[in-house]
Amino acid sequence: MATTVFRRDHLLRRLVNPASVSVDSTGRATTSTTDYLGRPLKAIVWAATAVVPGDMMQTTTNLVYVCTSAGTPAAGDPAPPGYGNTVVSGTATMRQLTTI
């Protein structure tokens, strides 16, 4: 079993123990980049790193955002704009994909 920087599966369900022994929500092992069927994992931990449209990030409060305009997000979590709404963080525009 692998560790991964990703925090969600292809349906945006949380991974269990991604930093040590990554498994999906039903206990099936993942690799560092894919689930048990080879589908790509999603949503890296929120960080001030360059993003392009389509990149997904997860905040410390487990909200998932997708980049809609390239840039570099601010280091801290943005104020949640509400499901489906956008927020400008640093120089990137992000749309909230999940709720708590």
N, C-alpha and C positions, 0 to 999 in steps of 0.2 A: 504494500500500500504506500501511497505517496503523500507528500505535502504539496500544497498549492498556494499561490497568491490570490486565486479566485475564491469567491465566497458564495456563488450561486450556480445552480444547474441551468439547463436550457429553458426551464419553465420558471426561473427565478426563485426556486425553492432553496432555502439555506442548506449549505453543506455542513456536515457534522465534523468537528475537529480538523478543519482545513490546514491548520498550522502543524499538525503532528501526524495523524493517520486519517486522511481525508476519505469520507464516505458520504454518499448521498442521503437524502431524507429517509430512505428505506433500508439503509445499511449496506448498500452495494459499494464496493471500492471504486475510487476514481483514480485517474492518473493525475499528473500535475496540470494537465490542460484539457482532459476530456472525461466524460462520464463512462460508465461501464459499456455503453454502446458506441462510444467514439464521438458523441456529440460534444461540441465545445462548451467549456465552462465559461461563466460570465462574471462580471462585476468584481474588479479589484478593490482593495481597500482605498478609501479616499486619501488622496495625497496631492501635493502641489507638483504634479507632473503633466507634461503636455498631453492633451487629448485631442482626438479628431472625432467628427460626427460618427455616432454609432458606438463609441467606447462607453462602457458602463462602469460606474463606481458605487461602492457601498459606504455609507457614513458609519460613524461609531454608534449611531442609534438604529442601525440596520435598515435605513431607507436606501433605495436604489435609484440612481439618477442615470440618464443617458445623455451624452453630449449631443447638442444640436448645432453648436457653432464652435469651431476649433479655438483652442486657447490653452491657458494654464489655470486651473481652479485655484482658489485661495487655499491655504494650508488647513484651515479649520472648516468644520461642517457648515453648510449654508443654512439659513433659516428656512424651514420647509415651506414651500409655496403652496402646497396642496397637490393632491394626486392629479397628474396631467398638466400641471402648470409649470412654467419655466422660472428659473432664477439665474441671475448673472453672478458668478463666483469667480473672482479674479478677472481673467480675460476670456473665460469660457462661459457659454450659455448651456445650462443643464436643465433637462425636464425630469420631474419626479415621476418614477414608474411604480412605486409601491407605497403602501401606508404601513403604519406600525401595527 
